[in-house]
């Protein structure tokens, strides 16, 4: 991919690309993406923790070519379109409205989950035009391009997820504060730097407790779930990968909600652990003066070995096949939508000339409902009716 920065053409693969970005950042030169040729589409450079990154301008993803890494599918193909003012662009900043609190009063517990008959999880509640906890996680995954896979991509680790999420978080604002103020992303654990990492975590938590006044501010964890276990002295605790020697307390009420509303997600990852799937958690938590932390609310998201979200075994099979065949695709995300109602594509192929939407019809559904109940898409469509066949139908071929 070529970019124009000032009078020169650059590519991310060239050895001096980062130094070129650094110089352009200091000179306040706006790069141009040449995926559609001249005159180019404006980009911008972000500096995060001393590192320089090239980012697309907010709300410009659909203007890029389908093959471009900055291309973004139309919002109508995901749950993002329904959020309206919940995600608002103001210059280079993205202003967010959240449907969940980042503070609590006194020792008041988290709000009760909706009745099971509503078939909604607390963390997925619509919240009107505000982002639910699941919605925020999906937005960050989307903006970090972690739901996208290109034929040239290689294996992803938590280190690459950590970097991509930090880039996505940059420029997001909640109630006039940067979102980064609230977010705790566990650093990729390194044994020789374990003490330094633990010290930075304690410092981040201490900064939060120092702000406690009328209410208790909350933080937002995004990490990889390891397990939920009984604590030695009673109660429960959640263990998060890359945070050794530290556990997040889970009260009895929240544990019951986790086991009730996230049984499918927990079972999915347990059943596919030999395939190296992961379980991502986004959770709000409070920190006491003693430095302990307790979850208030959370959402769980199963992801493939490449960290691409999936909802069931059949979707996992399709996504695994696409990655093994070195296909380029994008996984639409629901944001605030629940699974019932509108049927969304499992993936959108971006290497077929014109994008192709791939639908997986699970055994408990009927094909005709998918064919007539899907979003009005101006795209080619492909269906796998898992009730009729356990084998994947032929995937549309790459464009010549």
N, C-alpha and C positions, 0 to 999 in steps of 0.2 A: 504494500500500500504506500502510495506516494503522498507526501505533504509538502506544501510550500510554506516556508517560514521566511518572511521578508523576500529576498531575491533568490534564495536557494531552495533546491529540492532535497528532501531528506526522506529516509525510510527507517522504520524502527529497528531493522536488522543491522544497520551500520554501527560501527564501534563507538562513534562520537555522538550518537543520537541524544543521549541524556545531557551531555555538555552543551549541545545545541539548544535543547529545551531550557536549560538553566540560563543561558545567555539571553534567549528570547524572553524568558520570564522577567529577568532584571530590566530588559529594555522595553517591556510591556508591548511586545509584538504579538499579534494574534495569528496563530497558525491557520492554514486553510487545508481542508481535506480534498484531495483531487480524485475521489472515487468516481465522480461523474465528469472529470475533466475540469478545465478552466471555466470560470474564474475561481472555483472552489467553494467549499462550505466552511463557514467560520467554526473554529474550535477554541479551546482555551487551555492554559497550562495551570495545573494546581501544584503547589508545594506543600507536601505533607511530611512532617517530621524530617525535613531536610532532603526529601526525595522529590523528584519532579515527574509529573504524569501528564499525559495528553488526554483531554476529556472533550467529549462533544458538548455543544451548548445545550442547555435544557430544552426539551420539547422540539428537538431538531432531528431525532433519530429516523423519522420516516422520510426525511429529505435525502438521506444517503442511499447509495446503491445497495441492493439486496446482498451482494457479496461482501460489502464493507463491514468491518468489525464494529462500526458505529451505527449500523442499521438497526432500527427498532421497528417491530411490527406495529401495525395500527392498534391503538389502544382498545378498539372495539373487540379485539381478539382475546383480551384478558379482562380482569376485573377493574383495571385502572380507569377505564372510561367512566365508571359509575361514581367516582369519587369527587368529581367536580372541584369545588374549592378546597377539598381536603389536601390537595397537592397544588400549590400555586407558585408560579415562577415569578421572581422579582429580580431582574438582571441575571447575575450569575448564581444567585441564591434560590433555593427551593424552600418555600414556607409550608410547614406541615401542621395539620390539625389532627390531634389524636383522640380516639374514642376511649382511651384508658388513662388513668391518672399517673402522674410522675411525682405524686406526693400523697400522703395520707395523714389524717388528723388523729393525733393521739395513738391509741392502740387498736383503733377500729379495724376489724378484719376486712379482707378483700370482699367485694360484693358477691352475693350468692349467684351461682350459675342458674341459667334458665332451666325450666322444667324439661325433662328428657323428651316430652311429647313435642316440643318445639323443634327437635332435631338440630339444634344449634349448639355449638360449643361457646363458652363464655368468651374465649379469645377471638372468636370469629364473628361476634355480633356486628351487625351492619354499622351501627353508630351513625346513621345518616350519611353525611358527606365527610365523616372523620375516619381516619385510619384505625382499624382494629389492630390488636397486637399481631395477628397473622398478616393483616394488610401491610403493616410496616415492614415485617420480615420479608414479605414477597416483593415490596417495592425496592428494598435494599438489594435483594438477590437479583432483581431485574436490572437495576441501575449498575450493579457490579458485573453484569453480563455472565453471571454464574448459571443462568438458565439457558445459556447459548453454548453450542459446541461446533467447532469448525474442524474440517478434515485434517488440518495441520496441527490441531491441539494435542498436547501430551498429557501425561498423568497429572492430576491436581492433588495437592497436599493441603493440610490446614494452613501451612505458611502462605500458599497462594490465595487461599480463601481469606485469610487475615488481611493480606495486602489489598485484595480487591474490595473487601467490605470497607476498609479504611478510606479508600478512594471514593466509594459510593456515599459514605457518611459525610465526607467533606462537602461543605456548601449547603447542608440541610439545616434548617432553623426551626426550633420549637419554642413558642412563646418568647421570642426575641433572644433566645439563647441557642448557641450551636448545638446540634444534636450530639456531637462528640462529647459534650460536657456530661451527658447522662450515660453514654454507652460504655460498657466494659467488654472488650474483646480479649479473651485470653491469648497471650502471646504464645507462639509455637514453642513448646517447652524444650529447653536445652539444658542438659545436666550441668554443664560447666558454668551456666549463667542462672541457675535456679534461684540463688539467693537474690540476685539483682532483680529478677522477674517478680519474686515474691515481694520485694521492697516496693517496686513500682505499683503492684496491686494494692498493698497496704496504704500507700500514699494516695492513690485514687479514691479508695474507700474513706480515708480520713478527711479528704477534702469535702466529701459529701456530708459526713457527720458534723463537720464544722458549720454547715449551713442550717442545721436544725434549729428551728425557732418555734413558731406556732404549729407547724406541721413537720412531718418527717419526709424529706425528699427521698425519692426512689431512684434507683439506677436501672439500667436495662442491659441485661446480659444477652449476648449472642454467642453460642458456643456449641460444642458437640457433646450431647448427652451420653453418659456412660452407664449409670444405673441409679435406681432409687432403692434405698435400703433402710432397714431398721437401725436407729441409733442405739448405741450401747446403753445409754441412760434413759431410753424412752424416746418416743417420737420417731420422725423419719428424717433422712437427709439425702440430697441429690449429689451425686458425684459427677463432675464435669471434666472431660479430658483436657489435658494441658494445664490443669490447676491442681497439681499434686499437693497432698497434705492439707487441703482445705475443702470443706463441704458446705453446701447451702442447706439451711434448715427448711423443712417442709412441714407445715402444720397438718393436723389430721383432716381438716376440712378440704384443704387443697389436695392432699393425697387421694382422697375419695374421688374428687373431680378428675384427677389425672387418670386413675384406674377406670373410671366410668366413661369419660369422653375421649380418651386417647388409647383405649385398649387396642384398636386396630393398628395405629401407628407403631405402638410398642411391639405388637405381635409380628408386624411386617418385617421390621428390622431384625428381630430375633430369629425369624424363619429364614432370613437371607444373609445372615452374618457371614456365612462361608463365601458369599459373593462380594464381601467387603463393602456392604452398604453402610450408611451412617444415619444418625438421628440428630438433626439440628434442633436446638432449643432456643427460643427467645423468651425471656422472663424478666418481669420487673421484680426488684428485690430491695429490701431495706437493710441498713447497716446500723448496728448498735454502737454505743460508745466503746464497748469492749472489743469491737472489730469483727464480731460475728455477723453473718448475713442470713436473711430469711426470704424465701420466695413469696411473692404476693400473688402473681398470676403468671401463666405461661402458655405457650403454644409449642407443639412438636411437629417437625416436618421431616419425613423420611427422604433421603437423597441417595442417588446411585453412587458407585465408587468414584464417579466424576463430579459428584456433588450436585447433580441435577434432580430436582424434586420429582417424586412419583407418588401415586395414590394406591396402587395395587400391584399384584404380581405380574399382571398382563402388561401394564405400562412399563414395569421394570424390564420385562423381556424385550419389548419393542425398543426401548431406549438403549439397552445393552447391544441389541443387534445393530442399531444405527451407529453407535460408537465403534463397534468392532469392524463394521464395513466402511469406516472413515467417511461417514456422511456428515454434511453440515446441516444443522437444524437449530430450532429455538423452541423452548418449552414455555407455552403461555401459563401464566400464574393467575390464581383466582382473586387475590387481594382479599376483599371483604366478603366475597361470595361464598355461600355454603355449597356443598356438592350437589344438592338437589336443584332441579329446575333446568337452567340452561346448560346444555352439554357443550363442553369446551374441547378443542383439539388436545391430544396428548403431546403432539409435536407439530412443528411447521418446517418442512424441508425447504432449505434456501439454496439448494444446489440443483434444482430442477428447471432452471430458467425462470419460470414464474413460480412463486411459492406454492407449496402443496400442503394442505392441512390433513394430518393423520389422526383419525378417531379410533379409539379402542372402546368397543362396546362390551362391558363386562357381562358375565352370564346372567345376572339378575335383571338385565335390561333387554329391551327389544330393539332390533336394528331399525325398524321403521320410525321409532320415536327419535332415534338419533338423526336419521335422515331428514325428518321434518321438524325436529326440535332444536337443531343446532343453530348457532348464530348465523345471521344472513351474511355469508362470506362471499366475496368476489374472488374466490380461490378455487383451485382444483381440490377435490375431496377424495380421500381414501378411507375405507372402513375395514376394521377387523372385527367381525362378529365372533366373539370367543365362544358363544353358545353353539354356533354351527361348526366351528373348527378350532382345534387347539393349536394348529400350526399357523404361523404368520403367513398371510397372503403375500404375493410378490410386491415388494416395495417399488414405487415409481423410480425409474432410472435417473441417473444424473444427466444433466444437459450435456450435449456433446461439446 
